């Protein structure tokens, strides 16, 4: 059975989460902590497989607790957050930067029409995250920004076609990696970057706000028919596939789910392969499953530069690993190497 620890300062929420966990025969509730101090102690003693962590709590909040747990007793942590304010959501992503593997909205009450769906989502997330590998996080490393690899970048920029666009897909473990890449890209980076990031509905605008504060490039959610701009970063909106035409016009679609998700990395990569061919870069980051893996190969077959994140730096190597297996990735890089390569495109313009 999967051992679960619940951390929340609200007795009502603790009891609600306990009831949801105990309703599934594969999950075992091993304890409930009222704050971050108790959470750190109970993780060390009870050795849970997954922790469900609140953010705002007395004595020690979820962000600090996540930092300490990931330094001392690493375990998959799912942030269980309200979406009441930008501050709540930003702290959620700070916790993910500290090592939390996923974030989801707190379930509504039993009388809410979405209650059953949110319960299923919570149970599914806990089961999936219990399979995620986690690594010990050093406080020293967390506070020091690593230096970029020396120039030239690990892979030379392509000569036969001018690069016009970068397309990136990510899922579990993606937000901290995306932050690392964007915060290490030069201010004069001149290409549009299109992202599909699998994330629980309602958290995207908070992630975009967080990244806007961290990155020197403007980060936004595009509208259907908008024209992508040089040096701008775009994230597919909640529940919409995102593609792009050769003219640079954004296409948002409510077409059927692909690989069980919408937005889908596969949709973006297919669109870019058809519209931009060998003048694009495709990058597949940490994520569970195979969304975008075959389509990265399609991009490579059309002449694009294709990169998969390496296994060592990935929280989950499903998506990039499958792309590598399919020979879809020309290069395998860690996030700092990806940033260095993208910077090399500025030098080649």
NUTORBA-930800 format. One record per residue (C-alpha): residue in three letters; x, y, z. Coordinates in pm, 1 decimal. Example, Ala and Ser with C-alpha at 12.3 -4.5 7.8 and 13.67 -1.06 7.14 Angstrom:
BEGIN
<site r="ALA" x="1230.0" y="-450.0" z="780.0"/>
<site r="SER" x="1367.0" y="-106.0" z="714.0"/>
REM end
This chain:
BEGIN
<site r="UNK" x="0.0" y="0.0" z="0.0"/>
<site r="UNK" x="100.9" y="360.8" z="-57.1"/>
<site r="UNK" x="167.3" y="540.0" z="273.2"/>
<site r="UNK" x="33.1" y="897.6" z="277.4"/>
<site r="UNK" x="98.0" y="1182.1" z="522.6"/>
<site r="UNK" x="-144.8" y="1477.1" z="525.4"/>
<site r="UNK" x="-18.8" y="1822.3" z="634.5"/>
<site r="UNK" x="-273.5" y="2102.6" z="683.4"/>
<site r="UNK" x="-353.9" y="2351.3" z="958.0"/>
<site r="UNK" x="-729.7" y="2316.1" z="907.4"/>
<site r="UNK" x="-895.1" y="2029.1" z="1099.6"/>
<site r="UNK" x="-1175.8" y="2027.9" z="844.4"/>
<site r="UNK" x="-936.7" y="1991.9" z="552.1"/>
<site r="UNK" x="-734.9" y="1724.2" z="732.6"/>
<site r="UNK" x="-1047.4" y="1517.5" z="796.4"/>
<site r="UNK" x="-1167.5" y="1568.4" z="440.8"/>
<site r="UNK" x="-834.5" y="1455.1" z="293.7"/>
<site r="UNK" x="-823.2" y="1161.3" z="535.6"/>
<site r="UNK" x="-1167.6" y="1045.6" z="421.0"/>
<site r="UNK" x="-1063.3" y="1068.0" z="53.7"/>
<site r="UNK" x="-741.9" y="871.1" z="112.9"/>
<site r="UNK" x="-911.8" y="604.2" z="322.6"/>
<site r="UNK" x="-1176.4" y="556.7" z="52.7"/>
<site r="UNK" x="-915.4" y="390.4" z="-172.0"/>
<site r="UNK" x="-787.7" y="45.6" z="-85.8"/>
<site r="UNK" x="-439.3" y="113.6" z="-228.2"/>
<site r="UNK" x="-372.5" y="413.3" z="-0.4"/>
<site r="UNK" x="-283.0" y="404.5" z="368.9"/>
<site r="UNK" x="-307.1" y="721.1" z="581.1"/>
<site r="UNK" x="-7.4" y="706.8" z="819.0"/>
<site r="UNK" x="-53.3" y="1042.1" z="990.2"/>
<site r="UNK" x="-184.0" y="1399.1" z="989.9"/>
<site r="UNK" x="36.6" y="1698.3" z="1075.6"/>
<site r="UNK" x="-95.9" y="2042.4" z="1174.6"/>
<site r="UNK" x="202.9" y="2246.5" z="1054.6"/>
<site r="UNK" x="543.1" y="2225.6" z="889.5"/>
<site r="UNK" x="729.3" y="2150.7" z="1212.8"/>
<site r="UNK" x="516.7" y="1841.2" z="1273.3"/>
<site r="UNK" x="548.3" y="1746.9" z="905.9"/>
<site r="UNK" x="929.1" y="1741.2" z="916.6"/>
<site r="UNK" x="920.3" y="1522.0" z="1229.5"/>
<site r="UNK" x="653.6" y="1282.7" z="1097.0"/>
<site r="UNK" x="824.1" y="1236.3" z="762.1"/>
<site r="UNK" x="1141.4" y="1126.9" z="941.3"/>
<site r="UNK" x="954.9" y="889.3" z="1174.7"/>
<site r="UNK" x="676.6" y="746.8" z="958.5"/>
<site r="UNK" x="856.7" y="730.4" z="622.0"/>
<site r="UNK" x="553.3" y="807.9" z="400.7"/>
<site r="UNK" x="559.2" y="737.4" z="27.9"/>
<site r="UNK" x="381.1" y="1067.8" z="-48.8"/>
<site r="UNK" x="316.0" y="1387.9" z="147.6"/>
<site r="UNK" x="15.0" y="1610.3" z="77.4"/>
<site r="UNK" x="132.7" y="1956.0" z="189.0"/>
<site r="UNK" x="-56.4" y="2278.2" z="261.6"/>
<site r="UNK" x="129.1" y="2607.6" z="203.6"/>
<site r="UNK" x="8.1" y="2862.2" z="460.2"/>
<site r="UNK" x="43.3" y="2726.2" z="816.4"/>
<site r="UNK" x="152.7" y="2853.9" z="1158.4"/>
<site r="UNK" x="500.8" y="2785.2" z="1304.6"/>
<site r="UNK" x="639.4" y="2666.4" z="969.7"/>
<site r="UNK" x="476.6" y="2703.5" z="627.2"/>
<site r="UNK" x="470.9" y="2445.5" z="351.2"/>
<site r="UNK" x="749.7" y="2611.6" z="155.3"/>
<site r="UNK" x="999.1" y="2593.4" z="440.8"/>
<site r="UNK" x="884.1" y="2243.1" z="536.5"/>
<site r="UNK" x="935.3" y="2126.1" z="178.4"/>
<site r="UNK" x="1289.1" y="2269.5" z="177.7"/>
<site r="UNK" x="1381.9" y="2089.6" z="498.9"/>
<site r="UNK" x="1218.7" y="1759.5" z="403.9"/>
<site r="UNK" x="1392.4" y="1754.8" z="66.7"/>
<site r="UNK" x="1725.9" y="1818.0" z="240.2"/>
<site r="UNK" x="1681.6" y="1563.9" z="519.6"/>
<site r="UNK" x="1430.5" y="1292.9" z="419.4"/>
<site r="UNK" x="1340.3" y="1330.9" z="48.7"/>
<site r="UNK" x="990.2" y="1213.5" z="-41.9"/>
<site r="UNK" x="742.5" y="1305.3" z="-318.7"/>
<site r="UNK" x="549.7" y="1611.8" z="-197.4"/>
<site r="UNK" x="220.1" y="1719.9" z="-355.5"/>
<site r="UNK" x="130.0" y="2080.9" z="-276.5"/>
<site r="UNK" x="-239.8" y="2104.6" z="-190.8"/>
<site r="UNK" x="-312.4" y="2474.7" z="-232.8"/>
<site r="UNK" x="-599.1" y="2716.7" z="-245.1"/>
<site r="UNK" x="-617.7" y="2957.3" z="-538.0"/>
<site r="UNK" x="-734.3" y="3250.3" z="-324.6"/>
<site r="UNK" x="-452.4" y="3489.4" z="-411.0"/>
<site r="UNK" x="-144.5" y="3536.4" z="-624.8"/>
<site r="UNK" x="63.1" y="3498.8" z="-308.0"/>
<site r="UNK" x="-76.8" y="3150.6" z="-243.4"/>
<site r="UNK" x="-1.5" y="3037.7" z="-597.5"/>
<site r="UNK" x="346.8" y="3193.3" z="-609.1"/>
<site r="UNK" x="440.9" y="3013.7" z="-286.6"/>
<site r="UNK" x="319.9" y="2691.9" z="-447.3"/>
<site r="UNK" x="578.1" y="2732.0" z="-721.6"/>
<site r="UNK" x="846.3" y="2832.0" z="-472.1"/>
<site r="UNK" x="775.9" y="2497.4" z="-303.1"/>
<site r="UNK" x="805.3" y="2320.6" z="-637.8"/>
<site r="UNK" x="1140.7" y="2490.9" z="-688.7"/>
<site r="UNK" x="1240.2" y="2349.9" z="-349.7"/>
<site r="UNK" x="1153.1" y="1998.4" z="-463.1"/>
<site r="UNK" x="775.5" y="1941.7" z="-451.4"/>
<site r="UNK" x="673.6" y="1729.9" z="-749.4"/>
<site r="UNK" x="315.1" y="1846.0" z="-815.8"/>
<site r="UNK" x="50.9" y="2097.7" z="-717.3"/>
<site r="UNK" x="-324.7" y="2073.0" z="-710.9"/>
<site r="UNK" x="-618.3" y="2270.1" z="-577.9"/>
<site r="UNK" x="-771.4" y="2168.1" z="-246.1"/>
<site r="UNK" x="-1088.2" y="1963.5" z="-301.5"/>
<site r="UNK" x="-1419.0" y="2143.9" z="-259.8"/>
<site r="UNK" x="-1664.9" y="2029.5" z="5.1"/>
<site r="UNK" x="-1870.9" y="1708.2" z="-34.6"/>
<site r="UNK" x="-2172.5" y="1905.3" z="-156.5"/>
<site r="UNK" x="-1986.0" y="2067.4" z="-444.5"/>
<site r="UNK" x="-2073.0" y="1938.6" z="-795.7"/>
<site r="UNK" x="-1701.3" y="1883.2" z="-871.9"/>
<site r="UNK" x="-1628.5" y="1702.4" z="-545.3"/>
<site r="UNK" x="-1624.1" y="1347.8" z="-685.8"/>
<site r="UNK" x="-1404.4" y="1451.0" z="-977.0"/>
<site r="UNK" x="-1159.0" y="1630.4" z="-747.3"/>
<site r="UNK" x="-1143.2" y="1325.1" z="-519.2"/>
<site r="UNK" x="-1056.0" y="1100.9" z="-814.4"/>
<site r="UNK" x="-793.3" y="1351.5" z="-926.8"/>
<site r="UNK" x="-635.9" y="1362.5" z="-580.9"/>
<site r="UNK" x="-620.9" y="983.0" z="-552.3"/>
<site r="UNK" x="-478.2" y="949.9" z="-903.1"/>
<site r="UNK" x="-214.3" y="1217.0" z="-836.0"/>
<site r="UNK" x="-103.4" y="1054.0" z="-510.7"/>
<site r="UNK" x="-66.0" y="715.6" z="-682.7"/>
<site r="UNK" x="128.8" y="861.6" z="-975.2"/>
<site r="UNK" x="356.7" y="1072.7" z="-756.6"/>
<site r="UNK" x="437.3" y="775.5" z="-532.8"/>
<site r="UNK" x="632.3" y="638.0" z="-831.4"/>
<site r="UNK" x="842.8" y="952.6" z="-875.1"/>
<site r="UNK" x="1209.2" y="939.5" z="-780.0"/>
<site r="UNK" x="1324.5" y="1221.6" z="-557.0"/>
<site r="UNK" x="1672.8" y="1340.3" z="-471.9"/>
<site r="UNK" x="1818.7" y="1513.0" z="-168.2"/>
<site r="UNK" x="1827.9" y="1891.4" z="-216.3"/>
<site r="UNK" x="2128.8" y="2080.5" z="-81.7"/>
<site r="UNK" x="2054.6" y="2417.6" z="77.4"/>
<site r="UNK" x="2389.2" y="2540.4" z="-53.8"/>
<site r="UNK" x="2300.6" y="2443.8" z="-407.9"/>
<site r="UNK" x="1952.8" y="2589.5" z="-372.4"/>
<site r="UNK" x="2090.4" y="2933.5" z="-287.0"/>
<site r="UNK" x="2363.5" y="2951.8" z="-548.9"/>
<site r="UNK" x="2281.6" y="2991.8" z="-917.2"/>
<site r="UNK" x="2502.6" y="2750.6" z="-1112.5"/>
<site r="UNK" x="2724.5" y="2896.2" z="-1378.6"/>
<site r="UNK" x="2637.1" y="2836.4" z="-1739.0"/>
<site r="UNK" x="2856.1" y="2590.1" z="-1927.0"/>
<site r="UNK" x="3139.2" y="2774.5" z="-2102.6"/>
<site r="UNK" x="3090.3" y="2890.6" z="-2459.5"/>
<site r="UNK" x="3069.8" y="2733.4" z="-2709.6"/>
<site r="UNK" x="2749.3" y="2558.8" z="-2606.9"/>
<site r="UNK" x="2737.0" y="2178.1" z="-2596.9"/>
<site r="UNK" x="2588.5" y="2167.7" z="-2946.4"/>
<site r="UNK" x="2671.8" y="2415.2" z="-3223.4"/>
<site r="UNK" x="2385.0" y="2617.1" z="-3360.6"/>
<site r="UNK" x="2244.9" y="2490.9" z="-3687.0"/>
<site r="UNK" x="2388.2" y="2647.2" z="-3999.7"/>
<site r="UNK" x="2168.2" y="2528.3" z="-4285.1"/>
<site r="UNK" x="1850.6" y="2710.9" z="-4176.9"/>
<site r="UNK" x="1779.4" y="3020.1" z="-3972.1"/>
<site r="UNK" x="1611.8" y="2922.9" z="-3646.1"/>
<site r="UNK" x="1283.2" y="3109.9" z="-3604.5"/>
<site r="UNK" x="1108.6" y="2945.1" z="-3309.8"/>
<site r="UNK" x="1159.0" y="2723.3" z="-3003.8"/>
<site r="UNK" x="889.6" y="2476.1" z="-2890.5"/>
<site r="UNK" x="907.7" y="2312.4" z="-2546.3"/>
<site r="UNK" x="700.3" y="2046.3" z="-2372.1"/>
<site r="UNK" x="702.3" y="1952.2" z="-2003.4"/>
<site r="UNK" x="496.8" y="1773.8" z="-1740.2"/>
<site r="UNK" x="585.3" y="1647.0" z="-1390.5"/>
<site r="UNK" x="897.1" y="1827.8" z="-1269.4"/>
<site r="UNK" x="870.3" y="2087.5" z="-1544.0"/>
<site r="UNK" x="816.3" y="2423.3" z="-1366.0"/>
<site r="UNK" x="1151.4" y="2436.5" z="-1179.8"/>
<site r="UNK" x="1336.1" y="2326.5" z="-1494.0"/>
<site r="UNK" x="1158.0" y="2589.5" z="-1700.7"/>
<site r="UNK" x="1254.7" y="2850.2" z="-1441.3"/>
<site r="UNK" x="1619.8" y="2740.4" z="-1459.0"/>
<site r="UNK" x="1621.2" y="2769.6" z="-1837.5"/>
<site r="UNK" x="1440.2" y="3104.0" z="-1856.8"/>
<site r="UNK" x="1645.5" y="3269.5" z="-1581.8"/>
<site r="UNK" x="1965.6" y="3177.0" z="-1763.0"/>
<site r="UNK" x="1862.9" y="3293.3" z="-2110.5"/>
<site r="UNK" x="2013.2" y="3624.0" z="-2217.9"/>
<site r="UNK" x="1804.3" y="3941.0" z="-2219.6"/>
<site r="UNK" x="1870.2" y="3984.6" z="-2591.4"/>
<site r="UNK" x="1731.6" y="3640.2" z="-2682.2"/>
<site r="UNK" x="1541.0" y="3709.2" z="-3002.4"/>
<site r="UNK" x="1327.9" y="3399.1" z="-3067.5"/>
<site r="UNK" x="971.6" y="3327.3" z="-2952.9"/>
<site r="UNK" x="944.7" y="3027.5" z="-2718.6"/>
<site r="UNK" x="621.9" y="2826.3" z="-2702.2"/>
<site r="UNK" x="559.2" y="2602.6" z="-2400.3"/>
<site r="UNK" x="309.2" y="2332.8" z="-2318.8"/>
<site r="UNK" x="324.9" y="2249.4" z="-1947.5"/>
<site r="UNK" x="87.5" y="1990.8" z="-1800.0"/>
<site r="UNK" x="-42.7" y="2147.9" z="-1477.5"/>
<site r="UNK" x="-357.8" y="2130.4" z="-1268.6"/>
<site r="UNK" x="-623.2" y="2368.1" z="-1396.5"/>
<site r="UNK" x="-618.5" y="2703.7" z="-1223.0"/>
<site r="UNK" x="-243.6" y="2718.6" z="-1155.9"/>
<site r="UNK" x="-123.2" y="2837.8" z="-1497.3"/>
<site r="UNK" x="-172.7" y="3211.2" z="-1446.2"/>
<site r="UNK" x="12.4" y="3187.1" z="-1114.5"/>
<site r="UNK" x="299.6" y="3003.0" z="-1280.7"/>
<site r="UNK" x="317.7" y="3267.0" z="-1554.7"/>
<site r="UNK" x="323.8" y="3540.9" z="-1289.8"/>
<site r="UNK" x="599.4" y="3362.1" z="-1099.1"/>
<site r="UNK" x="808.8" y="3315.2" z="-1414.0"/>
<site r="UNK" x="756.9" y="3678.0" z="-1516.5"/>
<site r="UNK" x="920.9" y="3785.6" z="-1190.6"/>
<site r="UNK" x="1207.7" y="3541.6" z="-1237.8"/>
<site r="UNK" x="1281.9" y="3577.9" z="-1609.8"/>
<site r="UNK" x="1415.5" y="3871.9" z="-1809.8"/>
<site r="UNK" x="1190.0" y="3765.6" z="-2100.5"/>
<site r="UNK" x="817.9" y="3852.8" z="-2098.9"/>
<site r="UNK" x="601.2" y="3548.1" z="-2023.8"/>
<site r="UNK" x="235.9" y="3538.0" z="-2126.0"/>
<site r="UNK" x="-66.6" y="3329.5" z="-2218.8"/>
<site r="UNK" x="-154.6" y="3393.0" z="-2585.4"/>
<site r="UNK" x="-492.9" y="3453.9" z="-2743.5"/>
<site r="UNK" x="-620.3" y="3271.6" z="-3049.8"/>
<site r="UNK" x="-502.2" y="3452.9" z="-3361.5"/>
<site r="UNK" x="-233.7" y="3652.7" z="-3181.5"/>
<site r="UNK" x="105.4" y="3692.1" z="-3347.3"/>
<site r="UNK" x="407.5" y="3557.4" z="-3161.2"/>
<site r="UNK" x="676.3" y="3817.2" z="-3092.4"/>
<site r="UNK" x="1057.0" y="3782.8" z="-3084.8"/>
<site r="UNK" x="1194.9" y="3719.5" z="-2738.2"/>
<site r="UNK" x="853.0" y="3647.6" z="-2586.2"/>
<site r="UNK" x="756.3" y="3330.6" z="-2399.8"/>
<site r="UNK" x="409.4" y="3178.4" z="-2447.5"/>
<site r="UNK" x="227.6" y="2910.0" z="-2247.1"/>
<site r="UNK" x="-68.9" y="2715.6" z="-2381.4"/>
<site r="UNK" x="-384.2" y="2816.3" z="-2188.9"/>
<site r="UNK" x="-571.5" y="2582.6" z="-1957.1"/>
<site r="UNK" x="-766.1" y="2318.6" z="-2151.0"/>
<site r="UNK" x="-660.9" y="2442.1" z="-2497.6"/>
<site r="UNK" x="-421.8" y="2284.1" z="-2743.5"/>
<site r="UNK" x="-177.8" y="2537.5" z="-2884.9"/>
<site r="UNK" x="-25.8" y="2541.6" z="-3232.5"/>
<site r="UNK" x="128.5" y="2803.0" z="-3458.8"/>
<site r="UNK" x="98.9" y="2885.9" z="-3827.6"/>
<site r="UNK" x="389.7" y="2968.2" z="-4055.5"/>
<site r="UNK" x="282.1" y="3333.3" z="-4036.5"/>
<site r="UNK" x="341.4" y="3325.3" z="-3661.6"/>
<site r="UNK" x="-28.2" y="3328.9" z="-3578.4"/>
<site r="UNK" x="-124.2" y="3131.3" z="-3266.0"/>
<site r="UNK" x="-387.4" y="2860.9" z="-3302.2"/>
<site r="UNK" x="-580.7" y="2757.8" z="-2990.1"/>
<site r="UNK" x="-800.5" y="2451.2" z="-3020.6"/>
<site r="UNK" x="-1056.8" y="2257.0" z="-2819.3"/>
<site r="UNK" x="-990.2" y="1946.4" z="-3031.6"/>
<site r="UNK" x="-1003.9" y="1607.7" z="-2859.5"/>
<site r="UNK" x="-752.4" y="1517.8" z="-2591.2"/>
<site r="UNK" x="-420.9" y="1385.6" z="-2720.0"/>
<site r="UNK" x="-237.0" y="1133.9" z="-2501.6"/>
<site r="UNK" x="-512.6" y="1195.9" z="-2247.9"/>
<site r="UNK" x="-434.6" y="1566.2" z="-2204.9"/>
<site r="UNK" x="-522.5" y="1911.2" z="-2332.6"/>
<site r="UNK" x="-306.8" y="2108.0" z="-2391.4"/>
<site r="UNK" x="-87.7" y="1843.9" z="-2550.5"/>
<site r="UNK" x="281.3" y="1866.1" z="-2634.0"/>
<site r="UNK" x="210.1" y="1640.3" z="-2931.7"/>
<site r="UNK" x="-29.9" y="1898.2" z="-3077.8"/>
<site r="UNK" x="229.8" y="2175.5" z="-3045.4"/>
<site r="UNK" x="518.7" y="1973.7" z="-3188.3"/>
<site r="UNK" x="311.4" y="1850.0" z="-3484.1"/>
<site r="UNK" x="206.8" y="2206.3" z="-3562.3"/>
<site r="UNK" x="564.0" y="2336.3" z="-3540.3"/>
<site r="UNK" x="699.4" y="2049.6" z="-3752.3"/>
<site r="UNK" x="451.5" y="2131.2" z="-4029.2"/>
<site r="UNK" x="481.7" y="2510.3" z="-4012.5"/>
<site r="UNK" x="851.8" y="2559.0" z="-3937.0"/>
<site r="UNK" x="1029.1" y="2237.7" z="-4038.6"/>
<site r="UNK" x="1406.9" y="2278.3" z="-4013.2"/>
<site r="UNK" x="1385.8" y="2634.0" z="-3877.8"/>
<site r="UNK" x="1266.8" y="2523.5" z="-3532.9"/>
<site r="UNK" x="1409.5" y="2385.0" z="-3210.6"/>
<site r="UNK" x="1209.1" y="2124.3" z="-3017.8"/>
<site r="UNK" x="1281.4" y="2050.3" z="-2650.2"/>
<site r="UNK" x="1118.6" y="1782.7" z="-2433.3"/>
<site r="UNK" x="1163.0" y="1820.6" z="-2057.9"/>
<site r="UNK" x="1085.0" y="1615.3" z="-1747.4"/>
<site r="UNK" x="745.3" y="1449.0" z="-1753.4"/>
<site r="UNK" x="545.0" y="1133.7" z="-1699.3"/>
<site r="UNK" x="410.4" y="937.6" z="-1996.6"/>
<site r="UNK" x="494.1" y="992.6" z="-2361.6"/>
<site r="UNK" x="321.1" y="1315.4" z="-2469.5"/>
<site r="UNK" x="528.9" y="1476.2" z="-2742.9"/>
<site r="UNK" x="780.8" y="1192.5" z="-2771.5"/>
<site r="UNK" x="680.3" y="1066.4" z="-3117.2"/>
<site r="UNK" x="622.4" y="1421.5" z="-3236.6"/>
<site r="UNK" x="972.1" y="1526.8" z="-3133.1"/>
<site r="UNK" x="1087.4" y="1255.5" z="-3373.2"/>
<site r="UNK" x="857.5" y="1409.5" z="-3635.6"/>
<site r="UNK" x="1026.7" y="1744.8" z="-3578.7"/>
<site r="UNK" x="1370.0" y="1584.5" z="-3612.9"/>
<site r="UNK" x="1264.3" y="1412.7" z="-3934.7"/>
<site r="UNK" x="1165.5" y="1755.7" z="-4072.2"/>
<site r="UNK" x="1515.4" y="1885.9" z="-3996.7"/>
<site r="UNK" x="1455.4" y="2060.8" z="-3663.5"/>
<site r="UNK" x="1710.6" y="2062.5" z="-3382.4"/>
<site r="UNK" x="1568.3" y="1836.0" z="-3112.3"/>
<site r="UNK" x="1675.7" y="1808.1" z="-2748.7"/>
<site r="UNK" x="1563.5" y="1582.5" z="-2463.7"/>
<site r="UNK" x="1637.4" y="1650.3" z="-2098.5"/>
<site r="UNK" x="1880.6" y="1401.9" z="-1947.6"/>
<site r="UNK" x="1763.5" y="1140.6" z="-1697.4"/>
<site r="UNK" x="1982.5" y="1260.6" z="-1411.8"/>
<site r="UNK" x="1822.4" y="1606.0" z="-1395.1"/>
<site r="UNK" x="1463.8" y="1488.7" z="-1467.2"/>
<site r="UNK" x="1212.6" y="1426.1" z="-1189.6"/>
<site r="UNK" x="1042.0" y="1183.5" z="-1427.8"/>
<site r="UNK" x="1218.0" y="1073.9" z="-1745.7"/>
<site r="UNK" x="909.3" y="931.6" z="-1917.4"/>
<site r="UNK" x="854.0" y="1184.6" z="-2195.9"/>
<site r="UNK" x="1218.4" y="1265.6" z="-2276.2"/>
<site r="UNK" x="1318.9" y="902.3" z="-2224.5"/>
<site r="UNK" x="1063.0" y="781.1" z="-2476.1"/>
<site r="UNK" x="1177.4" y="1045.8" z="-2724.5"/>
<site r="UNK" x="1534.4" y="920.8" z="-2685.3"/>
<site r="UNK" x="1418.3" y="561.0" z="-2733.8"/>
<site r="UNK" x="1242.7" y="664.4" z="-3057.5"/>
<site r="UNK" x="1558.6" y="843.8" z="-3176.8"/>
<site r="UNK" x="1367.3" y="1169.7" z="-3167.1"/>
<site r="UNK" x="1631.7" y="1363.0" z="-2975.0"/>
<site r="UNK" x="1943.1" y="1473.4" z="-3158.0"/>
<site r="UNK" x="2095.6" y="1585.8" z="-2828.2"/>
<site r="UNK" x="2049.2" y="1501.6" z="-2459.0"/>
<site r="UNK" x="2116.2" y="1789.1" z="-2218.7"/>
<site r="UNK" x="2059.2" y="1909.9" z="-1864.2"/>
<site r="UNK" x="1872.1" y="2239.9" z="-1808.4"/>
<site r="UNK" x="2185.7" y="2455.3" z="-1786.1"/>
<site r="UNK" x="2318.3" y="2307.4" z="-2109.5"/>
<site r="UNK" x="1981.8" y="2376.5" z="-2276.3"/>
<site r="UNK" x="2002.8" y="2741.9" z="-2166.0"/>
<site r="UNK" x="2359.9" y="2764.4" z="-2296.2"/>
<site r="UNK" x="2256.3" y="2620.7" z="-2631.1"/>
<site r="UNK" x="1967.3" y="2864.4" z="-2664.7"/>
<site r="UNK" x="2204.7" y="3150.8" z="-2586.5"/>
<site r="UNK" x="2431.3" y="3028.9" z="-2865.7"/>
<site r="UNK" x="2146.8" y="3096.7" z="-3109.6"/>
<site r="UNK" x="2172.2" y="3465.4" z="-3019.9"/>
<site r="UNK" x="2538.2" y="3464.0" z="-3115.3"/>
<site r="UNK" x="2453.5" y="3302.5" z="-3449.4"/>
<site r="UNK" x="2180.2" y="3544.4" z="-3554.6"/>
REM end
